[in-house]
C-alpha cells in the first residue's frame, strides 16, 4: 500500500503529493508478520478537486489491496486544511 500510494500521486503529476508518514506495526518484531499496521497519509494538492480525486483513488486502491489480501482496512481523517498554492 505504501508504494501504491506514492505511485498514484506520481501518476497524477504535479502538484499532487502523497506520502506515508508514521507507521505503527504490531508486533514490532523483525521476524514476525505483523497482525496490525496503522499508518498516516499526507495528501497535498493546490486544487481542492485535485486533492479529492487523489484521495478517492488512494481509498479505492487500498480497498482493492485489502480485499485481495483478505485484510481489514479503515480510514479516519485526522485533519483537513484548505489547499494553499506554493509560490
Secondary structure, DSSP 8 states (H G I E B T S, - for coil): -HHHHHHHHHHH-TT-EEEEEEEEEES--TTS--SEEEEEEEEE-SSHHHHHHHHHHHHHHHHHHHHHHT-----------------
